[in-house]
Amino acid sequence: MSPVSPPDFIRLDGGAVSLILDCRGAAPLALYWGPALGSGADGTMLDLLAAREDAPCSPLVAAPLALTPLAGQAFPGRPGLLAHGDGLRWATYTRIVQVRQPDTACVEIDSVDDTNAIALTHHLRLDRHGMLTGWTQLRNDGEGTLDLEWLAAPTLPLPPDIEDWVLFEGRWAGEYRMQTQRRVMGAVVKENRRGRTSHDAYPGILAQGVGAGEQAGEVYGLHLGWSGNHRIHADTLSDGRAYVQMGELFMPGEMRLAAGETYRTPLLYAACSGAGRNGISACFHAHVRDRQEHARVRSKPRPVHYNTWEAVYFDHNPALLLKLVDAAADIGVERFVLDDGWFRGRRNDRAGLGDWFVDEGIYPEGLHPIVQKVRERGMEFGLWVEPEMVNPDSDLYRAHPDWVLGTPPAPQLGFRNQLVLDAGRGDVQDYLFRRIDALLREYPISYLKWDMNRDISHPGGADGRAAAHAHVQGLYRLLARLREAYPGVEIESCSAGGGRADLGVLALTDRVWTSDTNDALDRLHIQRGLSTFLPPELMGSHVGPTDCHITGRRVAMATRVATALFFHMGLEVDLLGLTGAEWSELATGIALHKEYRSLLHEGRLLRLDRASNEEAFGVIAPDGSRALFSYTLISEQAGYFPGRLRLAGLDPDALYHVRLVWPASANLKSPLFSVLRGGVSFAGSALVLAGLQLPRLHPQSALVLEVMRISPMIDTPAL
């Protein structure tokens, strides 16, 4: 049978997005990716619209911006594939040999280079929300080893009028800070070599059109679902073409393919929006909520957490902890998590990691008394673990020093008194599974807080080869093994806070610890950044102590509650040390969260564009019937009076009842907010276009408004 010629063009449509691929040349390329096209728009038409004349001192035919731009195509930017076999087979030039469409939303394209004996496969899927996902696969068809230095997930073009790149950077306790860079000719490159997703180089990037912000403008967003080293390469060629490449960053010699072996990139997630960054978030959130991996998240309300860390740290006293269990239950907590300090030798952070046995010196009856108490009080029990790490002062390290990643003779870089186990090894995975399995068998544990508190600074295995890639793959295998054995146990991805919060690890976990800081004001910025990609119900957000131990800042309970209640709410405060007023306010805040939990964890998050000393956002129900909006004044206003709060996302033609629901008590002298305690009705157009005059507030004050739709408008008198 003679081979079937590939189609000239392939079109995928999903949500409000269209993707048109051009397969007429040797390599497939994205001719169009953007807002949905009408049915009359086809590839031939788009190709003509993009036609260019010859330019002086330029190729007569520009090298294609293919899904994988290749050196053999004379691509002037960064090739999407860098590989060689003993210095040869590097100038790759493929041709399309097969196109498969398993369904109308998906396409796979096979290409081969017979001369250099390699094969590429591109996989692209466009879901019903407009989320484009894709991977690239390389196969070594030659007899010798192929050394792979770089393979990007499918390379996507961007419109020529994109003005800015937005990257996500930061540090421990200060993650996901958005940094805008003006797009100029040349590349913006962000690399991560920390062995985990990292605090400072999050694998996400936005490309923004002129004047774009949270609420309006053309924005494209891309994210790499990978929990290790990675590279973002955003480039503008001299001919004006712009594109983004994302992929795994390899250590030297780390990825070598023997004959017949394949490598597949991590999954790329890409969204486009004409409604600002909120449109990007709407696409990402809807896609994540649809994923089968999150059936556990959807199966029940997200339990309010109590985590013991900032209440007791390493000072585990069973009698005190039992009192905290009672206090947590009394105030409305639904899941009690015992943090670091419960296992052998763990009196500080210098010993014990790796010895995952309950410390009999602290818990002579094991954890049974505390677990029994937790369950008697109607709460789930959770436990902190850090399986990938080991202290030199531990029985495990003394028995297996060869299990640690390192690059001898270079000394280990000091980092929180701990070293990294080589999770790529099968014997390490087996040991960790046995220890966690033993705990899950002995105790009715519903939740694991899985931590990773240091970088992989020396990612070398015992054989001397780089092992960063193998470590992440080993972690994924271990998590998948636990998932299969204990499908009802939820797992949190924590990595010194938000150091591992990508969609790769979230295919195997149920929540991320957004940051180690519980400073409510810092959290507002951190949560704004990460919520670009992750929905609120996956982002852990806790009410911390009055004085934050990281920043030293004192923030009122009302503001701490307002910052936490929109996400996966929890507490990390010494409940036994609260005043009566603090207890009452916190209990009221927990009850408020439970009242609106289904809205907050199912609705559409809208971040509002505000001045840098303010933070405002809202969540609107899927059917638009109700919403909850938050406003926080972070620092003092420049003028006598603040501005107005315009409530985006409402129906201008509807009537809404607006009520101030938080703080529970506040001495507001504003004529408007005084009557909002009982609620007032307004036309939607007035709320969206005119907005509410904000009251004079002290810095670090927060307000929460409930907005309920009333229908029909003419039946209810408006103010």
N, C-alpha and C positions, 0 to 999 in steps of 0.2 A: 504494500500500500504506500503510495507516495505521501510525503509529509504535507500536512495542511498548512497553507500560508497563514501567518497571524493576521488579525484584522488591522486595518490602518489605524483606527482609533478605538479606545475603550472608554466608556463613560460609566462612572458610578455616581449615584445620587443618594443622599441620606440627610435627614433633617432639612436644614436650609443651606446645604453645601453640595457643590458639584466638584468632581474630579474627572478630568479628561486626560488620558494618556495617549501619547503619540508613539506608535509602534512601526512607523514606516521605515525608519532608519535601522542601523545596526543595533542601537541600544535604546531601550524604552526611556521616555522622559515625560515628566508632568507638564503638559501643555497649558493646563489651567487647574488651579486649586483655589477655590474661593466661594463666595456667596452663590446660592443656587442659580443656575442658568435656566432660561426657558427651554421648552422642548425643541424649539426651532434652532437653537444654537448647536453647531456641530464642530468637529475638529477641523474640517477644511476652512470653515469660516474663521475660527480662532487663529488658525495658522496664518491666514491672509492678514488678519488684523495686526498680527505681531511681526509682519514682514519688514525687514530693514534693508536699506540700501548699502552698498559697499562704502567702507570708510578707509581713508588713507592709512597706509602702513598697517593694515589689518588683514586677517585671512579672508579669502573670498567667501568662504563658508565657515561661520564660527563653530568651534568645537561645541558639541551638544552639552547642555546642562542636564545630563542624564540622571536617572535614579541612582546610578553609581557612575559618576564621572571617572574616566579612565585615562591613565598616562598614554596609552596607545592611541587615544583620540586627540592627543595634543591639548588636553584641557589645561587652560592657563592658571586655574585656581588649584586648590588642594584636591588631588584625586580622592575618590571615595574608596579606593582600594590601593593599598601599598603592600606588596608581597614580592617574594623572589625565591628562587630555588638555586642556592649556591651562587648568587649574583646574577643569575639568568631568570627568564620567565617574568620579568618585571613590567615590560611594556605591554600590558594587557589590552586586547581589543576583542570584544565579544560580539556575537550576533544572536539575535532572537531566534530560538528554535521551536518554542512552544508557548502557547497562552492557554491557561486553564481558568475557567470561571465556575467554581463549585456552586455559587449562587449569585444572584443579581447584585449583592453587596460586596463581593469579594473577587479578587483576581490574583493569579500567580503567573509570573512570567519567567521562563527558563531561557538563559542565554549561555552560550559556550564560546570558548576560545580554544580551538583545536590545536593551534600552534603551541600555545603555552600550557595546554592541558589543564584548564580550569573551567568550572561551571558556576554561574551565578543564578540564584533564584530570588526574585522580589515578590513579596507578599504584601498586599494592601487590602484593607477592609474599611468601609465607610458605614458606620452604624446609623440607627434611626435618629440619633441626636445630633449627627453631624461630626462625630468623632472619627478621625482617620487614624488607624493604627497600621503599623507595618514593620516588617523585618527584612533583612537581607541575609542570604545564606551563600557561603562559598564552599565549593567542593574541589578537592585536589584530585584531578583525573590523571596526573602524571605518576611516574614510578618513583621519583625521588621525593624528598621532604620539601614542603612548601613553607617558608617562614613568613608568617602573617604579621605585619606591623600595624596595619590599620584597616578596618572595614567599617564603613559608616552604615547605619540604618538608612533607609531610602532618603535620598537628598531631595529636598523640596524647594521649589523656587518661591520667591516673594515678589509682590508687585513693586514696580519701580518707584512708587511714591511713598514707600515706607520711610519714615523720618528718623525713628529712634530704635535702638536695641534696649531692652530692659533685662538686666541680669539679677540674680538673687544671690546675695552674699551675706557675710556676717561672721559670727564667732560663737563659741559656747555661750549660752545664755543671752544671745543676741542674734538669732538666726533670721533668715528670710527677709533681709532688708533689701528693698528694691533699689537698684542703681541704674539710672538712665544714661545711655551714651548716644550721642548724635551719630547717625550713620554717615560714614564718609567712605571714600574709596579705600579698600583694604579690609583686613580681617580683624574681627574681635574674637579672641580665643580665651576660653575659660577651661582650665584643666584641674583635675582632682587626682591626687596621688595618696590619699589618706587611707585607702583600703575600705572605706565605707562611704555612704552617700556624701557625708561631710556636712559641717556647719557653715563652711565658707564658700563652697562652690556647688550650690544646688543644681541638679541636672534639669534645669528648666530655663527657657528664654522666651521673651515676648518681642515681637516686631510691631511697632506702632506707627500708624499714619499721622498726618499732621493734626495736632490738637487733641489727640486721643487721650482718654483718661479712664477712670473706673466706669463712668456712665455713658460715654459716647465715643464714637470714632472707630476707625478700622484697626483691628488688632489681630495678630496671628500668634498663637501660643504653641510651644513644643516642649515635650518632656520625655526623658529617657527613663524607662522603668528598669533601672539597674542599681544595685546596692553597693557598688565598688568604684574602682577608678574609672573615670570617664573624661571625655573631651567634648566641648561645644565649640564649633567653628562656624561663625557667622561672617559671611564674606560679601563684599561688593566688588565685582570685577571692573576693569577700566571701561568695558563696554556698557556698564550700568546694570548688568544682571546681578541680582542678589539672591542668596540661597543660605540655607542652614544645614550643616551636617552635625549629627550627634552619634556617638558610639563609645564603645569601651576603650579605655586607654590601657595598652599592654606594656608590661615591663619588658626589657630586652630578652628576646628568645622565649617569651612566655607562651606564645601561641605558634606551635609548629604542627603542621598537618601532614601526617603520613599518607601514603597512597590510599585513596578512597575515603579519607576522613573529611568531615565537614565542620564548619563553624557557623553558627547563626547568631546574629546580633541580638542584643536586648530589644524589647519592643519599644518602638517609637509611638508616642501619642501626639496628635496634632489637631488643633482646632482653629477656626477662624470666626471672626465676629465683626459685625457692623455696629454693635452696641457697646463698644468699649471692653474693658477687661472683665466686666460683669458677664458679658456674653461668652467669653472664654471659660469663665468659671461655671456658667450654666451648663456648658457642654461637658466639661470634665466631671462635674458633680453628677450629672445624669448618667454618664457612662459608668462611673464607678459604682453608683447605686444599682445599676443593672447587672453588675458582674456576679456570676454564680458564686464566686469565692466569698461573697459577703452575705450569703444566706443567713449566717448566724447573726449578723448585725441587724438584718431586717426581721428576724423571727420574734423579737421582743423589744420592749423599750430599753434604751441604753441605761444600765444601772448607775446611779449616783455612787461615785467612789469615795472611799476613805483610804488614804495612803499614810502609813505610819512614819515615813522618813523624816519630815521636818518636825514631827512631834517628839520622836525619841532618838533619832539617828541610830548609832550603834548600841545605845544603852537599853538592851532588851531586858525588861523586868516583867515576867509573866503576870504578876498581880496587877501592875500598872496597865499592861496591855488588855487585861480582862475588863478593867474599868473603862478603857477607851472603846472597847467593843460595845459596852452598854451605852456609853455616851453617843457613839456613832449611830446606833440603832434608834436611840431616843430622838436624835435630831433629824432623822429621815434618810440615813445612808442605806444603800441597797447592796453594796459590795465592799468588803473589808479586805485590804491588801496589806500583807505583812512584808515590809521592805527589808533591805539589806541588814544583816546582823544575826540571822537565825541559825547559821550553820557552823560547823566545827572551827574553832579558833578565830572566829570573826568578831574581835572586839574593836577593831579599827580597820582601815583599808590596807594594812600591810601584810595581812595573813588570811589564809583560809580559802581563797578562790580556787575552785577545782575540787574541793572536798565537800561534795554536795550531800552531806549527812547532817541531820538535825543535831545541834550541839546539846549533848546530854547534860553538860554542866549548867546550862541555862534552862533547858527544857527536859527535866528528868523523865517526864511521861511523854516525851515527844511533843508534837504540836497538837495532839489530840484534845487537850483541854480547851485551847483557844479556838480550834476549829469547831469543836462541839458548841462552844458558846456562841460563835458567829452564826452558826446555822440555827441554833435555838432561837436567836433573836431575828430570824427571818432574812438573813443576809447571805450572799455568796462569799466564798473565801478565795482570795488570790494570794499568790506568792511571787516574790522577786527572785530572779535568777540571773546570772551572768555567765552562761555556759562557755562562751568562746575564750574566756580569760582564765589565767592562773597566776597566783602569787608564788614567787620563789619560796616563800615560807608556807609550804603546803605539802601534804603527803603525796599528792598527785605529781607535783614537780619533782620531788625527791625520787619518785619511782620512775618517772618518764621525762627527764629533761630534754630528750630528743623530740618530744611532741611539740616543742615551741618553735614558732617561726623566728628565723634569725638569719643574719648574713655574716658569719664569722670570716675573718677575725675581727670585724668591726664590732665594737661594744654595743650592747643594747641601749637604746635611747630611753632614759628614765621617763616614766609616764605613769603616774598614780600607783606606783609600787606594783605594777602588774605587767605580765607578758601575754602574748597572743598565742593560743593553741592553733595548730595547723588543722583547721576544720576540713581541709581537702583530703585528709587521710581517713581511710575507712575505719581504722582502729580508734581514732579520736571520736569519730561520729558514733561508733558503737558504744564507747564508754559513756559519752554524754547522753545518748538515748537511754542506756540502762539506768543511769542515775535519775534522770527526769521521770522515766517510766516507773521506777520504784516509788518516787514521791507521789505520782498521780495514782498509783495503785493503793498506796497506804492511806492517803488522805483524799477526801472529796473536794479537790481543787477545781474551781471553775474557771480560773484565770491565771495566766503566767505573765508577769512583767519581765520581758526578755531584754536585758540591758547589754550595752557594749560601751565601756567607758574609756577606751583609748583608740588611737589610730593604729593601723598596721604599718609601723614605721620601717620594719625590716622584713619584707614579705618573701623570705627565702625558705624553702623547704629543706629537709635533711639531706636531699640529694644535691643541694646547691642551686637548684633552679628556682626561678621566680614562681611564686605560688599565690599571688593576690587573686587571680581569676579563680583558681581552684578553691580558695577559701570561701568565696561568695557562693560558688556552686555547691560546696559542701554544706554551707549553712542552709541553702534552699532545700537540699535533700534531707537534712535533719528535720527541718520544720515540716516538710511534706510527710515524713515518716511519723512524726508526732500527730499531725493532722489526721492521718489515716487511722492511727491507733485510738485517738481521742477526739473525734469530730465535734464534740460538744464543748471542748475547752477553748476559750478565747485566749489569744496571745497578743500582747502589746509589743510593738517595736519601739524600744527606747535605746538611744545611743548617746549617753551623756546629754539627754534631752533630745533635740531634733536632728541628730547626726545620721539617722537612717529612716527617712520618711518618704521614700519613693514608691511608685506604683508597682515596682518589682517585688519588694518585700511585702507590700500590702496585698499581693495575691495569696500570701500565706499567713498573714496576720490580720488583726481586726481593729487596730487602733494604733496611733502613734503618740508618743509623749512629745508634745510640740516643742517644749523647751524646759530646761532645768530651772529657769527663773520663774518664780510665782509673783514677781513684781507686776502688779496689774497694769501699770502704765507701759512698761516694756512689752508686756503680753499683747497689748492692743496692736502694736506695730508688727510683732512676730506673727500673730494670728491673721492679720490682714494679708501678709505676704504668702503664707502657706495656703490660705483659703483660696488663692488663685487656682490651685490645682486640686485640693482635697476638700470634700464636704465636711461641714461642722461636726457631724456625729463620729467622725474618725479622729478628731483632734482633741486629745485630752487637755482639759483646762481646769486648774484647781484653784480654790480659795486658799491662799497661803496665810502665814502668820501676819500679825500686824506690822512687824518689822521684817522686811525681806532680808534673809541672811546673805544674799548675793549683792544687792545694791545698797542695803542699809536704809532704804526708803520706807517711810511709814505711810500707808494708804488706808483710808477709811474702809470699814467693812462693806458699806453700801457699794462702793466702787469696785472692791474686789469681787463681790457677788455679781455685779452687772457685767464684769469682764468675763467671768467664767460661765454664766448660765446659758449663753447662746450655743455652747459647744458640748463636748462630752464632759459634763460637769463632775467635779470631784472636790475633795477637801484634803488639805495637807497642813492642818493647823492643830495645835494642842487643844483639843476640845475641853480638857479638864481645867485649862487656864483661862477660859473665856469669862468675861463679865456677864451678868444677867442680860444686859442690853445687847451685847454682842451675840450671845446665844440666841436670843429672840429674833434678832435681825437675820442671822444666818439661817435659822430654821424657816423663817418666812421666805427667804430667797430660794431655799431648796424646794419648798412647796410651790413657789412660782415657776421654777424650772420644770417640775413634774407636770404642772398644769399646761404648760406650753410645749412640752417635750416633743410631741408628735409633729407640731408645726415646725419647730426648730430643726428637727432631724429629717424632715421630708420636704420642707419648703425651699424656695429659691432665695439664695443669699444675694443681697445687693449691697455692695460697698458704695458709700456716697463720697463724692469729691468734696473735701473740706480743707480748710487751712491747716498748716502743719501742727498747730497747737490744739487741734480738735480731731476727734475720731467719731465717725457715724456710719452706721450700717443698719440693714433691716433684713428680715426673713419674711417672705410672702408665701402663703399657702398655695399649693398647686392649683386650686380652683379660684384663687384670688379672694376668698371670702374673708380672710383675716390676715393680719400681719403684726409683727412685733419689731419696733425700731429702737435702736440704742444710740445715745449721744453722750460723749464724754468730753469735758473741757480738761485738757491735759495741763496747760499752763495759762497764765493770766491773759485776758483779752487786751489788745492794744488800746481799744477805745472804751468809752463809758458803757456802751451797750453791745451785746453780741449780735450776730446776724440772724438770719432766719433759717429754719430747718425745712427744706423742701423734701417731701416724702415721695421718692421715685417709685415707679412700678405700680402705682395705683391706677384705677380706671377713672379717667377724668369725668366720665358721664355718670358715675355712681355716687351715692351718698355714703359717708363713713361716720361711724361713731368712734371718737378718739378719747382715750382715757389714759391718764398717767398711772402706771402700775408699779413703778419703782423709782426711787426708794420708798419703802413702806411709810416713812414719815420724813417730811422735809419742810423747812420753813421757807417757802417760796413766796415772795411778795408780788410776783408777776400776776396781773389780773387774769391773763389767759391760763396760766398753769394752776392758779388757785381753783378755777372752775373745772379744770381737766381732771381733778381728783374724782369727781362724780361722772365725768364724761360729757362731751359736747359733740354735736353732729355738724359735719362740714361737707360741702361739695368736694368731690374728688379733684376737680380742676383747681380749686382754691388750695388744696393741700399740696398738689404737684407743682403748681406754677407760682403761687404766692408764698406758701410755706408758713410755718409757725414762728412767731417771734420768740426766740429763746430767752429764758430768764437770766438775770445776773446770777452767776454761780461762782463759788470759790473754785480755784484750780483743783484738779483731781476729783471733780464731782461728776456723777453720771446720772442719766435719766433713761427710763425705758417707757415707751408708749405702746399701748395696744390699739390697733386699728381694726374695726369690724365693719364689713360692708353691710349697708341697709338697702333693701330693694322692695318695691320700686321707689325711686327717689321722691316722686311727687307725693307719696303717702306719708312722709315723715317731715315735719317742719325742720328746716335747717337754721343754724344761727346766722 
